[in-house]
Amino acid sequence: MRMRDLGWMMAAVVALAALPGSSQAQGDTVRYTLRIDSLDLSGFEVEMRVPNAPPVLRLAMAAHPEYDERFWRYLRDLRAEAGGAAGSVTRVDSAVWEVRSAGGEVAVRYRIVLPPYERGFRPSWQPVLTAMGGLVGGLDSFLYVADQPRRPTRLDLDLPDGWTRAGIPAEGPWSTAGAAELMDAPILVGRLRTWRFRSGGASHTVAYLPSADGVPFDTAAVVRALERLAGAAREIFGSLPYSEYAFLLQDGTWGGLEHASSVTLGASSAELAKGMEDFLDNAAHEYVHTWNLVRLRPAGWSGLRQRPPPPTGERWWSEGVTIHFADLLLRRAGLAPANSRLDRLGRDLAEYLDNPGYRTISPEQASRASGASPGGPEPTDYYLHGRVVATALDFALREATGGRRGVDEMMRRMIARHSGPRGYTGADLERMASEVCGCEMRPFFARNVRAPGRLAFAPHLARMGLRMRVRRDSVTDARGTLAPDLRVWARQAEGGPVRLIITDPRSAWARAGLRADDEIVSLAGTPVDGMDSFRRTLRSLRTGQSAAVEYRRGGRTARVTVAVGGYSRLRVTFHELPGATGMQRARRAAWLAGELSGAQAGR
């Protein structure tokens, strides 16, 4: 998620297997048919046949724990019949319907009407259809029997001529053991380009949905890179937890979302033609979630539900630590520059030290508040919290064990012991860190995870013969010109106004008196009628300009002028300590190369 993540269903399958009731007999199979009409791509039709249904049948749409798209808003014309007679359908909650009929086999039919998306700004996990193809399936497409989620399912796809599919078996009906598995399978359809490879005993498919205005790029290089990621993941985590896996790539989209046996990824052909760095960063992150967030989930995040679960204090682990492993994955795959690990740590520490909010909110608090700082105006980010804590934790574990065990060993043990329906808690993380360390890690977690305050990195860096220097620099562009202070953004709910996001409370925009959620009417004299006009106008601003902003707050319209000047930020660099030893340099080289713990034993 980062950008944002649907990789929750594998744990849901395990959790549902422990539930009582619900026959597994083949005669109880819920049969689905999803039909796409090439002459009407505004949506698609779904038929759901429920055998042995009771006279009162409850149907529901599931909610993702993090990215609830509330696709029940786009479900239309829900109707049911049994024994040749129409049943009555009543909506009893936003995502729950009650069907009353004679029982027996009940046929349920409905249409999903797809919302419009702006080209280039659609998340890769949201359903869409175009003349080239699209994305369907998953929890945004299917209802399930709310009281019997363990009923087996069978899915048939009725696609336009010339279209193929990826994410489920390429041909024939697809059967699952229950609704959770069906809900965790987005399906890429259309005029796909497809490649396959084997790694670690598992089959992998790379499916790419091009756009009509796509540009050529090196597809072979992308497939080779993904194959190397799979090989490196097996080294890090010990095994691949699937027999088949699909990388579902779409031009004109961004972000990604993980699943038990697939991942959706934004893959802009225009960006891939320039290079793969951003794409691989995103791909590595979402792929690591196959282990950390799909198999290993915070307590209370398993199972199908109609509303997202309550906040958890462990998102710093599920997201920020995932980024730590994504960087390690790229390094082990040979897809990252040799010194980039130190460069990334420097950028992370600069952001961490530059924001006073990280002194006032802990990683657990940031996780529960989704980044809001309850004690003050400074926003914090549990992604960054997790990256910084993971690095410090890895240093601490390696130092205590002579390099024999690190956070990679801790992750493998967490997956082995806590991948069941119960999930894990912060206390489980602390106990596992102590076990891996062979020492008491409670002080580390009390100081660096539960309590506000900043991590002390100097001792860890010294172990690698390094010291840190911090200075404040003006932000410039590639030509050395002062970059404009555009530290502001906006969001727009469907059909709603464009509302401001203050990305940094020290920005010129915040100093001018603007606040988060202000409704933007116009910017620099240009009416703001959507995100496209906001983006275009904001990006046209230059250092030294003034931008008039008309906004609404609390029913009143007001106007301010923002002086768009330059701005500065912290910069962290690392330098070798005088008298650094050969052992310290060897530790540094091993860390930069992404060696797994155990490789450094005896150093």
matplotlib code that plots the C-alpha trace (Angstrom):
import matplotlib.pyplot as plt

x = [0.0, 1.5, -0.1, -2.2, -2.7, -5.9, -3.6, -5.7, -7.6, -5.2, -5.4, -9.2, -9.3, -7.4, -9.6, -12.8, -11.7, -11.9, -15.5, -18.3, -21.1, -21.3, -21.2, -18.4, -20.5, -20.2, -24.0, -23.6, -21.3, -22.3, -21.9, -21.0, -21.0, -19.5, -20.4, -18.7, -20.4, -17.9, -20.8, -21.4, -18.2, -19.9, -20.1, -20.6, -23.3, -23.0, -25.2, -25.0, -26.7, -27.1, -28.3, -30.0, -30.7, -32.9, -36.1, -34.2, -30.8, -28.3, -25.9, -23.0, -20.1, -16.8, -14.7, -11.0, -9.3, -7.3, -8.8, -12.5, -13.7, -17.4, -18.3, -21.8, -22.5, -22.1, -24.3, -27.5, -30.6, -30.2, -32.9, -33.6, -35.8, -36.4, -38.7, -39.7, -41.0, -39.4, -38.0, -38.1, -34.8, -34.3, -31.2, -30.7, -27.3, -25.0, -23.3, -25.9, -29.1, -31.8, -33.4, -36.8, -38.0, -39.2, -35.7, -34.0, -31.9, -32.0, -30.7, -29.3, -28.5, -27.1, -24.9, -21.8, -21.7, -18.1, -17.3, -15.4, -11.6, -9.2, -6.5, -3.3, -4.8, -6.7, -5.3, -4.2, -6.6, -9.9, -12.2, -12.3, -13.2, -12.0, -11.9, -8.4, -9.6, -9.7, -9.8, -12.7, -13.3, -12.4, -14.5, -15.5, -17.4, -19.0, -21.6, -21.2, -23.5, -22.9, -23.9, -22.1, -18.8, -17.2, -19.4, -17.3, -17.6, -17.3, -16.7, -17.3, -16.3, -18.1, -15.6, -15.7, -14.1, -10.3, -10.0, -8.0, -7.6, -4.9, -5.0, -7.0, -6.5, -6.5, -9.3, -12.5, -14.5, -12.4, -13.3, -12.4, -12.9, -14.8, -15.8, -12.6, -10.4, -12.8, -12.7, -8.9, -8.5, -8.6, -8.8, -7.0, -9.0, -8.6, -6.0, -3.2, 0.4, 1.6, 4.9, 5.7, 8.6, 9.3, 11.2, 11.5, 9.3, 6.4, 4.8, 4.7, 2.7, 3.4, 0.3, 0.3, -2.8, -1.6, -3.4, -4.4, -1.8, 1.0, 4.6, 7.2, 9.4, 11.7, 9.2, 11.8, 13.8, 10.6, 9.9, 13.6, 13.5, 10.3, 11.9, 14.9, 12.6, 11.0, 14.3, 15.5, 12.3, 12.9, 16.4, 15.0, 11.9, 13.0, 10.3, 7.5, 4.1, 2.2, 2.3, 1.1, 1.5, 0.5, 1.9, -1.0, 0.4, -1.7, -0.7, -2.1, -2.5, -0.5, 0.2, -0.4, -2.3, -1.2, -3.1, -2.3, -1.4, -1.2, -0.5, -1.9, 0.7, 0.6, 3.0, 3.0, 4.6, 5.8, 7.7, 9.0, 10.4, 12.6, 13.6, 12.3, 13.4, 10.0, 8.2, 10.5, 10.3, 6.5, 6.7, 9.1, 7.0, 3.7, 5.4, 6.9, 3.3, 2.7, 4.5, 4.0, 0.3, -1.2, 0.2, 1.3, -1.5, -2.2, -4.6, -8.2, -7.6, -8.5, -11.9, -14.6, -16.4, -18.7, -16.8, -13.1, -11.6, -10.7, -7.2, -4.2, -1.0, 1.1, 0.9, 4.5, 5.4, 3.0, 3.9, 7.2, 9.0, 7.7, 9.6, 12.8, 12.4, 11.5, 14.8, 16.6, 14.7, 15.9, 19.5, 19.5, 18.1, 20.9, 18.4, 19.7, 22.9, 25.6, 25.5, 21.8, 21.1, 23.1, 21.5, 18.1, 18.9, 20.2, 16.9, 14.8, 16.8, 16.6, 12.8, 12.6, 14.8, 13.2, 9.7, 9.1, 6.1, 8.4, 9.3, 5.7, 4.1, 5.3, 5.1, 2.2, 0.3, 1.0, -0.3, -3.6, -4.1, -3.1, -0.5, -2.4, -0.5, -3.0, -0.7, -0.1, -0.2, 2.8, 1.8, 3.8, 3.9, 3.9, 5.6, 8.7, 8.4, 8.5, 11.5, 13.6, 12.6, 13.3, 16.8, 17.6, 16.1, 18.2, 21.3, 20.5, 19.8, 22.9, 25.1, 23.7, 24.2, 27.5, 25.8, 24.2, 20.6, 18.8, 15.4, 15.3, 15.4, 12.8, 10.4, 10.9, 10.0, 7.0, 5.6, 6.1, 4.3, 1.8, 0.4, -2.8, -6.2, -5.2, -2.6, 0.0, 0.2, 2.8, 3.6, 4.3, 6.8, 8.6, 8.7, 10.0, 12.7, 13.8, 13.9, 16.0, 18.3, 18.7, 18.3, 15.7, 14.3, 11.6, 13.6, 14.0, 10.3, 9.3, 11.6, 11.4, 7.9, 5.5, 6.9, 7.4, 11.0, 13.7, 15.9, 19.6, 21.4, 25.0, 26.0, 24.7, 26.5, 29.7, 29.6, 30.0, 32.7, 30.4, 29.2, 26.3, 26.4, 23.2, 22.8, 20.0, 20.1, 17.8, 15.9, 16.9, 16.0, 18.4, 19.7, 20.4, 17.4, 15.4, 12.4, 9.0, 7.3, 4.5, 4.2, 0.5, -1.9, -5.6, -8.1, -11.6, -14.2, -16.5, -18.6, -17.4, -15.3, -11.6, -10.2, -6.8, -4.2, -1.4, 1.6, 3.9, 2.7, 5.8, 4.9, 4.0, 0.4, 0.0, 1.7, -0.9, -3.7, -4.9, -6.0, -6.5, -10.0, -10.5, -12.6, -10.6, -12.7, -10.0, -6.2, -4.1, -7.2, -8.1, -11.4, -10.7, -13.4, -11.5, -8.2, -6.9, -7.3, -5.8, -2.7, -2.2, -2.4, -0.3, 2.5, 2.6, 3.6, 7.2, 9.4, 8.7, 5.1, 2.0, -1.0, -4.4, -6.5, -10.2, -11.6, -14.6, -14.5, -17.5, -19.9, -17.9, -15.9, -12.5, -9.4, -5.7, -2.6, 0.3, 3.8, 5.4, 9.0, 11.8, 12.2, 14.8, 15.1, 17.6, 20.3, 22.0, 25.3, 27.6, 31.3, 33.9, 35.1, 38.7, 40.5, 37.7, 38.8, 38.8, 36.0, 33.8, 34.4, 33.5, 30.2, 29.4, 30.1, 27.9, 25.1, 25.3, 25.2, 22.1, 23.7, 21.3, 22.1, 24.3, 26.6, 28.2, 28.8, 32.2, 32.8]
y = [0.0, 1.3, 1.8, 0.0, -4.1, -7.1, -9.8, -11.1, -14.0, -16.9, -16.4, -16.1, -19.5, -21.0, -19.2, -20.3, -23.9, -23.8, -22.7, -25.2, -26.1, -25.6, -28.8, -29.4, -31.8, -31.2, -30.8, -27.6, -26.0, -22.4, -21.9, -18.5, -17.2, -13.8, -12.5, -9.6, -8.1, -6.4, -4.1, -2.8, -2.4, -0.2, -3.2, -7.0, -9.5, -12.1, -15.2, -17.1, -20.4, -21.6, -25.2, -26.4, -22.8, -22.1, -20.1, -17.1, -16.7, -13.9, -12.7, -10.3, -8.5, -8.7, -5.7, -5.6, -4.8, -1.8, -0.9, -1.1, 0.1, -0.3, -1.8, -2.6, 1.0, -0.3, -3.4, -3.0, -5.0, -7.7, -10.3, -13.9, -16.8, -20.3, -23.0, -20.7, -18.0, -14.7, -14.3, -11.1, -9.3, -6.9, -4.9, -5.2, -3.5, -1.6, -4.9, -7.5, -8.6, -11.0, -13.3, -14.9, -17.7, -21.2, -22.4, -25.3, -24.0, -20.2, -18.3, -14.8, -12.3, -8.8, -6.3, -4.5, -1.0, 0.1, 3.7, 5.9, 6.1, 8.7, 7.4, 6.8, 7.3, 4.1, 1.8, -1.5, -3.5, -1.8, -3.5, -1.9, -2.8, -1.3, -2.4, -4.0, -5.9, -5.2, -6.5, -8.4, -11.0, -10.9, -9.3, -6.4, -8.7, -11.5, -11.9, -14.9, -16.9, -15.0, -17.8, -20.5, -19.1, -22.5, -23.7, -24.8, -22.6, -23.0, -20.1, -19.9, -16.9, -15.9, -13.6, -11.7, -13.5, -13.2, -12.5, -14.6, -14.7, -14.8, -15.1, -18.3, -21.4, -20.4, -22.7, -24.3, -23.8, -22.9, -24.5, -23.4, -24.9, -21.9, -18.2, -16.8, -18.3, -17.0, -13.6, -13.6, -14.1, -11.0, -12.0, -10.1, -10.5, -9.2, -9.2, -10.2, -10.9, -13.8, -15.3, -18.2, -19.4, -21.9, -21.1, -23.0, -25.8, -23.4, -22.2, -18.4, -16.5, -12.9, -11.4, -7.9, -6.0, -3.3, 0.0, 1.3, 4.1, 2.1, 2.4, -0.4, -1.5, -4.5, -7.1, -9.8, -7.7, -7.3, -11.1, -11.9, -9.4, -11.0, -14.5, -13.3, -11.8, -15.2, -16.9, -14.4, -14.8, -18.5, -17.8, -15.2, -17.0, -20.6, -21.7, -20.5, -20.9, -21.5, -23.9, -21.4, -17.6, -14.8, -11.3, -9.3, -6.2, -3.4, -0.4, 3.0, 2.1, 2.6, 0.8, -2.9, -5.3, -8.7, -12.0, -15.5, -16.6, -13.4, -9.7, -6.8, -4.3, -0.9, -1.2, 2.0, 1.3, 4.9, 4.6, 1.0, 2.3, 4.7, 2.1, -0.4, 1.0, 2.3, -0.7, -3.1, -1.3, -1.6, -5.2, -6.3, -4.7, -6.3, -9.6, -9.7, -9.2, -12.8, -13.8, -10.7, -9.8, -12.6, -15.6, -13.6, -11.2, -9.0, -10.6, -9.9, -9.5, -13.0, -14.1, -12.7, -9.7, -6.9, -4.1, -3.5, -4.8, -2.3, -0.6, -2.6, -1.4, -3.7, -2.0, -0.7, -4.4, -5.4, -2.4, -0.8, -4.1, -5.3, -2.5, -3.5, -7.0, -5.7, -3.8, -7.0, -8.9, -6.5, -6.7, -10.5, -10.6, -8.4, -5.7, -2.8, -0.7, -1.8, 1.4, 2.1, 0.5, 3.1, 5.9, 4.7, 4.6, 8.1, 9.3, 7.5, 8.9, 12.4, 12.2, 10.6, 13.3, 16.2, 15.6, 16.5, 14.2, 11.2, 12.4, 12.6, 9.4, 5.8, 3.2, 1.5, 4.8, 5.7, 2.2, 2.6, 6.2, 5.5, 8.2, 10.9, 12.4, 12.6, 15.0, 17.6, 18.7, 16.7, 13.8, 10.6, 7.5, 3.9, 2.8, 5.0, 4.0, 0.3, 0.8, 2.5, 0.1, -2.9, -1.6, -0.9, -4.3, -6.1, -4.4, -5.2, -8.9, -9.3, -7.6, -9.7, -13.0, -12.3, -12.1, -15.5, -14.3, -11.1, -9.9, -12.3, -15.2, -13.5, -13.2, -16.9, -18.0, -15.6, -17.0, -20.6, -20.1, -17.3, -17.8, -19.4, -17.7, -16.2, -14.0, -12.2, -9.4, -6.9, -9.2, -12.0, -9.9, -9.0, -12.6, -13.8, -11.1, -12.2, -15.9, -15.1, -12.9, -15.2, -12.1, -9.8, -7.5, -6.0, -2.7, -2.4, -2.7, -0.5, 2.3, 2.0, 0.5, 1.5, 4.8, 8.0, 9.1, 8.7, 5.7, 6.0, 4.9, 6.0, 2.7, 0.5, 2.6, 2.5, -1.3, -0.9, 1.7, 4.6, 7.8, 10.0, 13.7, 15.8, 19.1, 21.1, 21.8, 23.8, 21.5, 22.1, 20.6, 18.9, 22.3, 23.5, 25.9, 26.2, 23.8, 25.3, 24.4, 22.1, 20.1, 19.8, 17.4, 16.7, 13.9, 13.5, 11.0, 9.9, 12.9, 14.9, 18.1, 18.3, 18.4, 19.5, 17.2, 19.0, 16.8, 18.9, 21.4, 23.5, 24.1, 27.5, 26.2, 25.4, 28.6, 30.5, 29.1, 26.2, 23.1, 19.4, 18.8, 22.4, 22.2, 23.8, 26.0, 27.5, 27.5, 30.3, 31.6, 28.3, 26.6, 23.2, 20.8, 17.6, 16.1, 16.6, 20.4, 20.5, 18.4, 20.4, 23.8, 22.8, 21.4, 24.6, 26.7, 28.0, 29.3, 33.0, 32.9, 33.6, 31.4, 32.6, 29.8, 30.0, 27.4, 26.4, 25.5, 25.0, 26.3, 29.5, 30.6, 32.2, 33.2, 33.2, 33.9, 31.4, 32.6, 29.7, 30.0, 27.5, 25.1, 23.0, 19.5, 17.5, 15.5, 12.6, 11.3, 8.6, 8.8, 6.2, 6.5, 7.2, 4.0, 1.7, -1.9, -4.6, -6.4, -3.3, -2.9, -6.5, -6.1, -3.1, -4.9, -7.8, -5.5, -3.5, -6.7, -7.9, -11.0, -13.0, -13.6, -16.5, -15.5, -13.1, -15.5, -15.2, -11.7]
z = [0.0, 0.6, -1.3, -0.2, 0.1, -0.4, 0.9, 3.7, 2.4, 3.0, 6.7, 6.2, 4.7, 7.6, 10.1, 8.4, 8.4, 12.2, 12.2, 13.0, 10.7, 6.9, 5.0, 2.5, 0.3, -3.4, -3.5, -1.5, -4.0, -4.7, -8.5, -9.9, -13.5, -14.3, -17.8, -19.6, -22.7, -25.1, -26.2, -22.7, -20.6, -18.0, -15.8, -15.7, -14.7, -12.0, -11.5, -8.2, -7.7, -4.1, -3.7, -0.5, 0.5, 3.5, 3.1, 4.5, 2.9, 3.9, 1.3, 1.9, 0.3, 2.2, 3.3, 3.0, 6.4, 5.0, 1.6, 1.9, -1.5, -0.4, -3.8, -2.5, -3.7, -7.3, -7.0, -9.0, -9.8, -7.2, -7.7, -6.7, -7.7, -6.5, -8.0, -10.8, -8.4, -7.6, -4.1, -2.1, -1.5, 1.4, 2.2, 5.9, 6.1, 3.7, 2.6, 3.7, 1.9, 3.0, 0.4, 1.2, -1.1, -1.1, -0.5, -2.4, -5.2, -5.3, -8.3, -7.5, -10.2, -10.1, -12.0, -10.8, -12.4, -12.5, -11.4, -13.8, -13.4, -14.5, -16.8, -15.0, -11.5, -11.0, -8.3, -9.8, -7.5, -8.4, -11.0, -14.4, -18.0, -21.2, -24.8, -24.1, -21.0, -17.3, -13.8, -12.2, -9.5, -5.8, -3.1, -5.2, -7.6, -5.5, -2.8, -0.5, 1.8, 5.0, 7.4, 5.4, 4.1, 4.0, 1.3, -1.7, -4.8, -8.6, -11.0, -14.7, -16.8, -19.9, -21.7, -25.0, -28.0, -28.0, -24.3, -22.0, -18.2, -15.5, -11.8, -11.8, -14.0, -17.6, -18.8, -17.5, -14.3, -11.2, -7.9, -4.4, -0.9, 0.3, -0.2, 1.3, -1.5, -4.2, -2.6, -2.7, -6.5, -8.7, -12.3, -15.1, -18.4, -21.9, -24.7, -22.3, -22.9, -20.8, -19.8, -17.4, -15.3, -12.5, -9.3, -6.1, -7.4, -8.1, -11.3, -11.9, -14.5, -15.5, -17.2, -18.7, -19.8, -22.2, -22.9, -26.3, -26.1, -24.4, -25.4, -26.0, -23.2, -22.4, -21.3, -21.1, -18.6, -16.4, -16.5, -15.7, -12.7, -11.3, -11.6, -9.7, -7.0, -6.6, -6.2, -3.7, -1.7, -1.3, 0.1, 2.6, 3.8, 3.4, 1.0, -1.4, 0.3, -2.9, -5.9, -8.5, -8.4, -10.8, -11.3, -12.7, -14.4, -15.9, -17.9, -16.8, -13.1, -9.9, -6.7, -5.9, -3.7, -2.5, -2.3, -1.3, -4.9, -6.9, -6.8, -8.8, -9.9, -11.6, -14.6, -16.6, -20.0, -20.3, -17.0, -17.7, -21.0, -18.9, -16.2, -13.8, -10.4, -9.2, -10.6, -8.8, -5.5, -5.7, -6.9, -4.2, -1.4, -2.5, -3.1, 0.4, 1.7, 0.5, 3.7, 6.0, 5.9, 3.9, 6.0, 9.0, 10.1, 13.1, 15.6, 14.7, 10.9, 9.8, 8.4, 6.1, 7.5, 6.1, 7.8, 8.3, 11.6, 14.4, 14.2, 15.2, 16.8, 14.6, 11.2, 11.7, 11.4, 8.7, 6.4, 7.5, 8.2, 4.8, 3.2, 5.1, 3.6, 0.1, 0.1, 1.2, -1.5, -4.3, -2.9, -2.8, -6.3, -7.6, -8.6, -6.4, -6.6, -4.1, -2.0, -2.2, 1.2, 2.9, 0.8, 1.7, 5.4, 5.1, 3.5, 6.1, 9.0, 7.5, 7.3, 10.7, 12.4, 10.5, 11.7, 15.4, 15.3, 15.7, 19.1, 20.3, 18.8, 19.0, 16.2, 18.0, 18.3, 14.7, 13.6, 15.5, 14.3, 10.7, 10.9, 12.7, 15.7, 18.6, 20.6, 18.0, 14.3, 13.1, 10.9, 11.3, 9.1, 10.4, 7.2, 8.1, 11.8, 10.8, 8.4, 11.1, 13.9, 11.6, 10.9, 14.5, 15.6, 13.0, 14.2, 17.8, 17.2, 15.1, 17.7, 20.5, 18.6, 16.9, 13.5, 13.8, 13.9, 12.8, 11.9, 9.0, 11.4, 13.5, 10.5, 9.6, 13.1, 13.3, 10.0, 11.2, 14.5, 14.1, 10.6, 11.9, 12.4, 15.8, 14.2, 16.2, 18.8, 19.8, 22.8, 20.3, 18.4, 21.6, 22.8, 19.5, 19.4, 22.9, 21.7, 18.6, 20.6, 23.5, 25.7, 27.1, 24.3, 26.5, 27.0, 23.2, 22.5, 25.5, 24.4, 20.6, 19.8, 22.6, 23.9, 21.9, 21.4, 18.8, 18.2, 18.9, 15.8, 16.6, 18.5, 15.6, 13.0, 15.0, 14.9, 11.1, 11.5, 10.5, 12.0, 10.9, 9.9, 9.8, 8.0, 6.5, 2.8, 0.4, -1.9, -5.5, -8.9, -11.3, -12.5, -9.0, -8.9, -5.7, -5.8, -5.1, -1.8, -3.1, 0.2, -0.1, -1.8, -2.1, -2.2, -3.8, -2.8, -5.6, -6.7, -3.8, -3.5, -3.7, -0.1, 1.0, 2.5, 4.5, 3.9, 6.1, 8.7, 8.1, 4.5, 3.1, 2.7, 6.3, 7.4, 5.2, 7.4, 5.3, 7.1, 6.2, 4.7, 3.5, 0.4, -2.5, -4.8, -6.9, -7.0, -8.5, -10.3, -11.8, -10.7, -9.1, -10.3, -9.8, -9.0, -12.5, -12.4, -8.9, -10.0, -13.2, -11.4, -8.4, -10.6, -12.7, -9.7, -9.5, -6.7, -6.1, -7.3, -5.2, -5.4, -4.4, -2.8, -2.4, 0.0, 2.1, 5.7, 8.0, 5.4, 4.9, 1.9, 2.5, 0.5, 1.3, -0.7, -0.4, -1.1, -2.9, -1.8, -1.6, 1.4, 3.1, 4.6, 6.6, 4.9, 6.6, 5.3, 6.7, 7.1, 8.2, 11.8, 12.3, 13.0, 11.7, 11.9, 9.3, 11.2, 11.2, 7.4, 6.9, 8.8, 6.7, 3.4, 4.5, 5.5, 2.3, 0.3, 2.1, 3.6, 5.7, 9.4, 10.0, 7.1, 9.4, 12.3, 13.9, 12.6]

ax = plt.figure().add_subplot(projection="3d")
ax.plot(x, y, z, "-o")
ax.set_aspect("equal")
plt.show()
